[in-house]
Amino acid sequence: MILLDAGPEVVGMASQAFGLHWHDGRRKQRHAPDYFVRLADGRGRVVNIRAGDRIDEAAAESFAATERARGSGLGVRPCGAADPVLMANMR
């Protein structure tokens, strides 16, 4: 969130602003992306944040569903863990 807030193109953001619901062929699934970001040019971006080594099968499926939502016109951006030195400097 710190890095999103510092981005000059970001004019607004909300945490878990909406949920995605789908059926995977076996059962109903749902996922609330971490952030919705509004950009200065009016576009929206959905951001999921998870360190690569912490993406289990369930998280991967949720992130894939978020990527499919791209067809709705939303930009989708997966983000991993930020560099600790960068984060210390941002704080």
DSSP file (Angstrom, degrees, kcal/mol; ACC not computed):
  #  RESIDUE AA STRUCTURE BP1 BP2  ACC     N-H-->O    O-->H-N    N-H-->O    O-->H-N    TCO  KAPPA ALPHA  PHI   PSI    X-CA   Y-CA   Z-CA
    1    1 A M     >        0   0    0      0, 0.0     4,-2.7     0, 0.0     5,-0.2   0.000 360.0 360.0 360.0 -36.8    0.0    0.0    0.0
    2    2 A I  H  >  +     0   0    0      1,-0.2     4,-1.5     2,-0.2     5,-0.1   0.924 360.0  45.7 -59.9 -44.9    2.9    2.3    0.7
    3    3 A L  H  > S+     0   0    0      2,-0.2     4,-0.8     1,-0.2    -1,-0.2   0.883 112.7  50.0 -69.7 -37.5    4.3    1.9   -2.8
    4    4 A L  H >4 S+     0   0    0      1,-0.2     3,-1.0     2,-0.2     6,-0.2   0.930 109.7  51.6 -62.9 -44.3    0.9    2.3   -4.4
    5    5 A D  H 3< S+     0   0    0     -4,-2.7    -1,-0.2     1,-0.3    -2,-0.2   0.814 108.5  51.9 -62.9 -30.8    0.3    5.5   -2.4
    6    6 A A  H 3< S+     0   0    0     -4,-1.5    -1,-0.3    -5,-0.2    -2,-0.2   0.633  83.3 109.1 -81.6 -13.9    3.6    6.9   -3.6
    7    7 A G    X<  -     0   0    0     -3,-1.0     3,-1.4    -4,-0.8    -3,-0.0  -0.477  64.6-146.1 -68.1 125.3    2.9    6.2   -7.2
    8    8 A P  T 3  S+     0   0    0      0, 0.0    -1,-0.2     0, 0.0    -4,-0.0   0.747  98.1  56.1 -64.8 -22.5    2.3    9.5   -9.1
    9    9 A E  T 3  S+     0   0    0     30,-0.1    31,-2.6    31,-0.1     2,-0.5   0.605  87.8  93.2 -84.4 -10.8   -0.2    7.9  -11.4
   10   10 A V  E <   +A   39   0A   0     -3,-1.4    29,-0.2    -6,-0.2     3,-0.1  -0.727  39.8 166.1 -88.6 122.8   -2.4    6.7   -8.4
   11   11 A V  E     +     0   0A   0     27,-2.7     2,-0.3    -2,-0.5    28,-0.2   0.518  67.5   2.4-110.9 -10.0   -5.2    9.1   -7.5
   12   12 A G  E     -A   38   0A   0     26,-1.3    26,-2.8     2,-0.0    -1,-0.4  -0.961  58.2-174.6-168.7 154.4   -7.2    6.7   -5.2
   13   13 A M  E     -A   37   0A   0     -2,-0.3     2,-0.4    24,-0.2    24,-0.2  -0.993   6.0-163.4-154.2 155.3   -7.3    3.3   -3.8
   14   14 A A  E >   -A   36   0A   0     22,-2.4    22,-2.6    -2,-0.3     3,-0.5  -0.998  22.8-125.3-140.0 140.9   -9.5    1.0   -1.8
   15   15 A S  E 3  S-A   35   0A   0     -2,-0.4    20,-0.3     1,-0.2    19,-0.1  -0.743  89.2 -14.8 -88.4 129.6   -8.6   -2.2    0.1
   16   16 A Q  T 3  S+     0   0    0     18,-2.2    -1,-0.2    -2,-0.5    18,-0.1   0.898  80.1 168.1  43.2  56.0  -10.7   -5.3   -0.9
   17   17 A A    <   +     0   0    0     -3,-0.5     2,-0.3    16,-0.1    -1,-0.1   0.667  58.6   5.4 -73.8 -19.5  -13.3   -3.0   -2.6
   18   18 A F        -     0   0    0     15,-0.3     2,-0.4     2,-0.0    -1,-0.1  -0.965  67.4-125.9-156.4 168.5  -15.1   -5.9   -4.3
   19   19 A G        -     0   0    0     -2,-0.3     2,-0.4    13,-0.2    13,-0.2  -0.937  11.0-141.5-124.3 148.2  -15.3   -9.6   -4.6
   20   20 A L  E     -D   31   0B   0     11,-3.2    11,-2.0    -2,-0.4     2,-0.4  -0.884  18.1-168.7-103.7 138.3  -15.2  -12.0   -7.5
   21   21 A H  E     +D   30   0B   0     -2,-0.4     2,-0.3     9,-0.2     9,-0.2  -0.993  17.3 148.7-129.1 135.3  -17.5  -15.1   -7.5
   22   22 A W  E     -D   29   0B   0      7,-1.8     7,-3.5    -2,-0.4     2,-0.5  -0.963  41.4-119.1-155.4 168.1  -17.2  -18.0   -9.8
   23   23 A H  E     -D   28   0B   0     -2,-0.3     5,-0.2     5,-0.2    -2,-0.0  -0.976  13.9-160.7-116.2 125.9  -17.9  -21.8  -10.1
   24   24 A D        -     0   0    0      3,-2.2     4,-0.1    -2,-0.5    -1,-0.1   0.306  55.4 -93.4 -90.6  10.6  -14.8  -23.9  -10.8
   25   25 A G  S    S+     0   0    0      2,-0.2     3,-0.1     1,-0.0    -1,-0.0   0.169 122.9  48.8  97.8 -18.2  -16.8  -26.9  -12.0
   26   26 A R  S    S-     0   0    0      1,-0.4     2,-0.3     0, 0.0    -3,-0.0   0.664 120.1 -12.1-117.6 -39.6  -16.8  -28.5   -8.6
   27   27 A R  S    S-     0   0    0     -5,-0.0    -3,-2.2     0, 0.0    -1,-0.4  -0.976  75.2 -79.6-159.0 167.3  -17.8  -25.8   -6.2
   28   28 A K  E     -D   23   0B   0     -2,-0.3     2,-0.3    -5,-0.2    -5,-0.2  -0.524  46.2-169.5 -74.5 141.6  -18.5  -22.1   -5.7
   29   29 A Q  E     -D   22   0B   0     -7,-3.5    -7,-1.8    -2,-0.2     2,-0.3  -0.873   7.6-173.6-127.4 160.5  -15.4  -19.9   -5.2
   30   30 A R  E     -D   21   0B   0     -2,-0.3     2,-0.3    -9,-0.2    -9,-0.2  -0.990   4.5-179.7-153.0 154.6  -14.8  -16.3   -4.2
   31   31 A H  E     -D   20   0B   0    -11,-2.0   -11,-3.2    -2,-0.3    -2,-0.0  -0.958  17.3-152.4-155.7 134.6  -11.9  -13.9   -3.9
   32   32 A A        -     0   0    0     -2,-0.3   -13,-0.2   -13,-0.2   -16,-0.1  -0.931  29.1-132.0-107.2 107.5  -11.5  -10.3   -2.8
   33   33 A P        -     0   0    0      0, 0.0   -17,-0.4     0, 0.0   -15,-0.3  -0.193  19.6-117.4 -55.3 152.1   -8.5   -8.8   -4.6
   34   34 A D  S    S+     0   0    0     13,-0.4   -18,-2.2     1,-0.2     2,-0.3   0.912  85.3   6.4 -62.5 -46.1   -6.2   -6.9   -2.2
   35   35 A Y  E     -AB  15  47A   0     12,-2.2    12,-2.7   -20,-0.3     2,-0.5  -0.988  49.6-154.3-141.8 148.2   -6.6   -3.4   -3.8
   36   36 A F  E     -AB  14  46A   0    -22,-2.6   -22,-2.4    -2,-0.3     2,-0.4  -0.996  25.7-165.9-114.8 128.9   -8.5   -1.5   -6.4
   37   37 A V  E     -AB  13  45A   0      8,-3.1     8,-2.4    -2,-0.5     2,-0.5  -0.945  13.2-148.9-120.4 133.8   -6.6    1.5   -7.6
   38   38 A R  E     -AB  12  44A   0    -26,-2.8   -27,-2.7    -2,-0.4   -26,-1.3  -0.898  20.1-147.6-100.0 128.2   -7.8    4.4   -9.7
   39   39 A L  E >   -A   10   0A   0      4,-3.0     3,-2.3    -2,-0.5   -29,-0.2  -0.560  24.9-109.2 -94.7 159.3   -5.3    5.9  -12.0
   40   40 A A  T 3  S+     0   0    0    -31,-2.6   -30,-0.1     1,-0.3    -1,-0.1   0.777 118.0  57.4 -58.1 -29.2   -5.0    9.6  -13.0
   41   41 A D  T 3  S-     0   0    0    -32,-0.2    -1,-0.3     2,-0.1     3,-0.1   0.410 122.4-104.2 -85.4   4.6   -6.1    8.8  -16.6
   42   42 A G  S <  S+     0   0    0     -3,-2.3    -2,-0.1     1,-0.3    -1,-0.0   0.213  79.3 129.1  97.1 -15.2   -9.4    7.3  -15.2
   43   43 A R        -     0   0    0     -5,-0.1    -4,-3.0     1,-0.1    -1,-0.3  -0.314  50.5-134.1 -71.0 158.0   -8.5    3.6  -15.7
   44   44 A G  E     -B   38   0A   0     29,-0.3    31,-1.9    -6,-0.2     2,-0.4  -0.811  15.1-162.8-108.8 154.7   -8.8    1.1  -12.8
   45   45 A R  E     -Bc  37  75A   0     -8,-2.4    -8,-3.1    -2,-0.3     2,-0.5  -0.999   9.5-148.0-139.0 135.3   -6.3   -1.5  -11.7
   46   46 A V  E     -Bc  36  76A   0     29,-3.4    31,-2.8    -2,-0.4     2,-0.5  -0.880  18.5-163.4-101.2 131.9   -6.8   -4.5   -9.6
   47   47 A V  E     -Bc  35  77A   0    -12,-2.7   -12,-2.2    -2,-0.5     2,-0.5  -0.969  11.7-172.2-124.6 124.5   -3.8   -5.5   -7.5
   48   48 A N  E     - c   0  78A   0     29,-1.4    31,-2.7    -2,-0.5     2,-0.5  -0.953  12.6-161.3-108.2 132.4   -3.1   -8.9   -5.7
   49   49 A I  E     + c   0  79A   0     -2,-0.5     2,-0.3    29,-0.2    31,-0.2  -0.962  28.1 134.0-121.5 123.2   -0.1   -8.9   -3.4
   50   50 A R        -     0   0    0     29,-2.6    31,-0.1    -2,-0.5     5,-0.1  -0.882  54.5-109.1-163.8 132.5    1.5  -12.1   -2.3
   51   51 A A    >   -     0   0    0     -2,-0.3     3,-2.5    29,-0.3     4,-0.2  -0.398  35.1-119.5 -61.8 139.4    5.1  -13.2   -2.1
   52   52 A G  G >  S+     0   0    0      1,-0.3     3,-1.2     2,-0.2    -1,-0.1   0.820 112.6  54.4 -52.7 -37.5    5.9  -15.9   -4.8
   53   53 A D  G 3  S+     0   0    0      1,-0.2    -1,-0.3     3,-0.0    -2,-0.1   0.491 105.4  56.0 -78.7  -0.5    6.8  -18.5   -2.3
   54   54 A R  G <  S+     0   0    0     -3,-2.5     2,-1.1     2,-0.1    -1,-0.2   0.223  75.6 109.7-112.3  12.3    3.5  -18.1   -0.5
   55   55 A I    <   -     0   0    0     -3,-1.2     2,-0.1    -4,-0.2    -5,-0.0  -0.767  47.8-179.8 -92.7 100.0    1.2  -18.7   -3.5
   56   56 A D     >  -     0   0    0     -2,-1.1     4,-2.6     1,-0.0     5,-0.2  -0.211  46.9 -85.2 -86.4-175.7   -0.4  -22.0   -2.8
   57   57 A E  H  > S+     0   0    0      1,-0.2     4,-2.1     2,-0.2     5,-0.2   0.891 128.4  49.8 -61.3 -41.8   -2.9  -23.8   -5.1
   58   58 A A  H  > S+     0   0    0      2,-0.2     4,-2.1     1,-0.2    -1,-0.2   0.917 112.4  47.0 -65.0 -43.1   -5.9  -21.9   -3.7
   59   59 A A  H  > S+     0   0    0      2,-0.2     4,-2.7     1,-0.2     5,-0.2   0.911 110.5  52.9 -65.2 -41.8   -4.2  -18.5   -4.1
   60   60 A A  H  X S+     0   0    0     -4,-2.6     4,-2.0     1,-0.2    -1,-0.2   0.895 109.6  48.9 -60.4 -40.6   -3.1  -19.4   -7.7
   61   61 A E  H  X S+     0   0    0     -4,-2.1     4,-2.0     2,-0.2    -1,-0.2   0.906 111.9  48.9 -65.8 -41.6   -6.7  -20.2   -8.6
   62   62 A S  H  X S+     0   0    0     -4,-2.1     4,-2.0     1,-0.2    -2,-0.2   0.907 111.3  49.1 -64.1 -42.1   -7.9  -17.0   -7.1
   63   63 A F  H  X S+     0   0    0     -4,-2.7     4,-2.2     1,-0.2    -1,-0.2   0.861 108.9  53.4 -66.8 -35.2   -5.3  -15.0   -9.0
   64   64 A A  H  X S+     0   0    0     -4,-2.0     4,-1.9    -5,-0.2    -1,-0.2   0.891 107.7  50.9 -65.9 -38.7   -6.2  -16.7  -12.2
   65   65 A A  H  X S+     0   0    0     -4,-2.0     4,-1.1     2,-0.2    -2,-0.2   0.893 109.2  51.2 -64.5 -39.3   -9.9  -15.7  -11.7
   66   66 A T  H >< S+     0   0    0     -4,-2.0     3,-0.5     1,-0.2     4,-0.3   0.906 107.7  52.7 -63.0 -41.5   -8.8  -12.1  -11.1
   67   67 A E  H >< S+     0   0    0     -4,-2.2     3,-1.5     1,-0.2    -1,-0.2   0.878 104.4  55.8 -62.3 -37.9   -6.8  -12.3  -14.4
   68   68 A R  H >< S+     0   0    0     -4,-1.9     3,-1.5     1,-0.3    -1,-0.2   0.791  95.4  67.3 -65.0 -26.1   -9.9  -13.5  -16.2
   69   69 A A  G X<>S+     0   0    0     -4,-1.1     3,-2.5    -3,-0.5     5,-0.7   0.622  75.3  88.6 -68.9 -10.9  -11.7  -10.4  -14.9
   70   70 A R  G X 5S+     0   0    0     -3,-1.5     3,-2.2    -4,-0.3    -1,-0.3   0.804  72.3  71.7 -55.9 -29.6   -9.4   -8.4  -17.2
   71   71 A G  G < 5S+     0   0    0     -3,-1.5    -1,-0.3     1,-0.3    -2,-0.2   0.682  85.1  67.3 -61.2 -17.3  -12.0   -8.9  -19.9
   72   72 A S  G < 5S-     0   0    0     -3,-2.5    -1,-0.3     2,-0.1    -2,-0.2   0.440 125.6 -98.5 -82.5   0.6  -14.2   -6.4  -18.0
   73   73 A G  T < 5S+     0   0    0     -3,-2.2   -29,-0.3     1,-0.3     2,-0.3   0.396  82.3 132.3  98.5  -2.3  -11.7   -3.7  -18.9
   74   74 A L      < -     0   0    0     -5,-0.7    -1,-0.3   -31,-0.1     2,-0.3  -0.605  55.8-128.2 -82.2 141.6   -9.8   -3.7  -15.6
   75   75 A G  E     -c   45   0A   0    -31,-1.9   -29,-3.4    -2,-0.3     2,-0.4  -0.680  24.3-153.0 -80.5 144.2   -6.0   -3.8  -15.5
   76   76 A V  E     -c   46   0A   0     -2,-0.3   -29,-0.2   -31,-0.2    -9,-0.0  -0.976  14.3-178.9-123.9 134.3   -4.7   -6.6  -13.3
   77   77 A R  E     -c   47   0A   0    -31,-2.8   -29,-1.4    -2,-0.4     2,-0.3  -0.915  12.6-157.5-138.1 109.8   -1.3   -6.5  -11.6
   78   78 A P  E     -c   48   0A   0      0, 0.0     2,-0.4     0, 0.0   -29,-0.2  -0.656  17.7-165.8 -79.6 142.3    0.1   -9.2   -9.4
   79   79 A C  E     -c   49   0A   0    -31,-2.7   -29,-2.6    -2,-0.3     2,-0.1  -0.991   6.8-156.0-131.8 137.9    2.8   -8.0   -7.0
   80   80 A G        -     0   0    0     -2,-0.4   -29,-0.3   -31,-0.2     2,-0.1  -0.212  49.3 -53.3 -93.2-169.5    5.3   -9.9   -5.0
   81   81 A A        -     0   0    0    -31,-0.1    -1,-0.2    -2,-0.1     2,-0.1  -0.452  61.3-119.9 -68.4 138.8    7.0   -8.9   -1.8
   82   82 A A        -     0   0    0     -2,-0.1    -1,-0.1     1,-0.1   -31,-0.0  -0.437  35.6 -88.5 -78.8 153.9    8.8   -5.6   -2.0
   83   83 A D     >  -     0   0    0      1,-0.1     4,-2.4    -2,-0.1     5,-0.2  -0.427  34.3-135.1 -59.6 128.9   12.5   -5.2   -1.4
   84   84 A P  H  > S+     0   0    0      0, 0.0     4,-2.2     0, 0.0     5,-0.1   0.844 103.5  51.5 -60.4 -35.3   13.1   -4.7    2.3
   85   85 A V  H  > S+     0   0    0      2,-0.2     4,-2.2     1,-0.2     5,-0.2   0.929 109.9  49.1 -67.5 -44.3   15.6   -1.8    1.7
   86   86 A L  H  > S+     0   0    0      1,-0.2     4,-2.4     2,-0.2    -1,-0.2   0.932 111.8  49.4 -58.5 -46.0   13.1    0.0   -0.5
   87   87 A M  H  X S+     0   0    0     -4,-2.4     4,-2.1     1,-0.2    -1,-0.2   0.887 108.6  52.4 -63.3 -39.0   10.4   -0.4    2.0
   88   88 A A  H  < S+     0   0    0     -4,-2.2    -1,-0.2     1,-0.2    -2,-0.2   0.908 111.6  47.3 -62.5 -40.5   12.6    0.9    4.8
   89   89 A N  H  < S+     0   0    0     -4,-2.2    -2,-0.2     1,-0.2    -1,-0.2   0.882 110.4  51.7 -68.2 -37.9   13.4    3.9    2.7
   90   90 A M  H  <        0   0    0     -4,-2.4    -2,-0.2     1,-0.3    -1,-0.2   0.867 360.0 360.0 -67.0 -35.7    9.7    4.5    1.9
   91   91 A R     <        0   0    0     -4,-2.1    -1,-0.3    -5,-0.2    -2,-0.2   0.506 360.0 360.0 -69.9 360.0    8.7    4.4    5.5
